[in-house]
Amino acid sequence: MKYSRCITFTLLAPSIWPLIEAFSNTGKEEGYERYLCKTSQNSGIIYEVFQNKKSASDKLDVLLAAQALKEQLLAKVAVSEGELI
C-alpha cells in the first residue's frame, strides 16, 4: 500500500521561493515521487508519494527542511500523512 505526505505552507515573504525550490522541486525515482505546486504568490503544496510507510519514515529530508522554515519563522507549515486508497 502506497503512503503519502502532504506539506502545505505559506511563506512570510515570496522571496523565499528559491529556497523552497532548492529542496522540494518535482522529482521521481523508484519508489518515490515528489510534486511541488505553487498555489499563490506566497503559498504552495509539497506532495510526496512513497512505496510504503517505512520508506516515508526513512525519507524525511523535505519534511525537516520545511519544518526548519517554520522554526525560523519564515513560513507557516502544516503536514498530513496517510495511506493512499
C-alpha positions as CSV (number, residue, x, y, z in Angstrom):
1,M,0.0,0.0,0.0
2,K,1.4,3.4,-1.0
3,Y,1.8,6.1,1.6
4,S,1.7,9.9,1.1
5,R,2.8,13.1,2.8
6,C,1.3,16.5,2.0
7,I,3.1,19.6,3.3
8,T,1.2,22.8,2.9
9,F,3.0,26.1,3.5
10,T,2.6,29.8,3.5
11,L,5.8,31.8,3.1
12,L,6.0,35.0,5.1
13,A,8.0,36.5,2.1
14,P,7.6,35.5,-1.5
15,S,11.4,35.9,-1.9
16,I,11.8,32.6,-0.1
17,W,10.5,30.6,-3.1
18,P,14.0,29.8,-4.5
19,L,14.8,28.2,-1.1
20,I,11.6,26.0,-1.3
21,E,12.5,25.0,-4.9
22,A,16.1,24.1,-3.8
23,F,14.9,21.3,-1.5
24,S,11.5,20.3,-3.0
25,N,11.3,20.6,-6.8
26,T,9.2,18.0,-8.5
27,G,11.1,14.7,-9.0
28,K,10.6,11.0,-9.5
29,E,12.8,8.0,-8.6
30,E,12.0,4.4,-8.0
31,G,9.6,4.1,-5.1
32,Y,9.3,7.9,-4.5
33,E,7.6,10.8,-6.2
34,R,7.6,14.5,-5.1
35,Y,5.5,17.3,-6.5
36,L,5.8,21.0,-5.8
37,C,2.7,23.1,-6.6
38,K,2.6,26.9,-6.2
39,T,-0.9,27.8,-5.2
40,S,-0.4,31.6,-4.9
41,Q,2.4,34.2,-4.7
42,N,3.4,33.0,-1.2
43,S,1.9,29.6,-0.7
44,G,2.1,26.1,-2.0
45,I,2.0,22.3,-1.5
46,I,4.7,19.7,-1.5
47,Y,3.2,16.3,-2.1
48,E,5.3,13.1,-1.7
49,V,4.3,9.5,-2.5
50,F,6.3,6.7,-1.0
51,Q,6.3,2.9,-1.6
52,N,5.1,2.3,2.0
53,K,5.0,3.9,5.5
54,K,8.5,2.6,6.3
55,S,10.1,4.3,3.3
56,A,8.3,7.5,4.3
57,S,9.9,7.4,7.8
58,D,13.3,6.9,6.2
59,K,13.0,9.8,3.8
60,L,12.5,12.9,6.0
61,D,14.7,15.5,4.3
62,V,12.0,17.6,2.7
63,L,9.8,17.4,5.8
64,L,12.7,18.5,8.0
65,A,13.6,21.4,5.6
66,A,10.0,22.6,5.7
67,Q,9.9,22.4,9.4
68,A,13.1,24.4,9.7
69,L,11.5,27.2,7.8
70,K,8.7,27.1,10.3
71,E,11.1,27.1,13.3
72,Q,12.9,30.2,11.8
73,L,9.5,31.9,11.5
74,L,9.9,32.1,7.7
75,A,6.7,30.1,6.9
76,K,3.6,28.5,8.3
77,V,3.7,24.8,7.7
78,A,1.1,22.0,8.1
79,V,1.7,18.3,7.4
80,S,-0.7,15.5,6.7
81,E,0.2,11.8,6.1
82,G,-1.6,8.7,5.3
83,E,-2.1,5.6,3.1
84,L,-3.4,6.1,-0.4
85,I,-6.7,4.3,-1.0
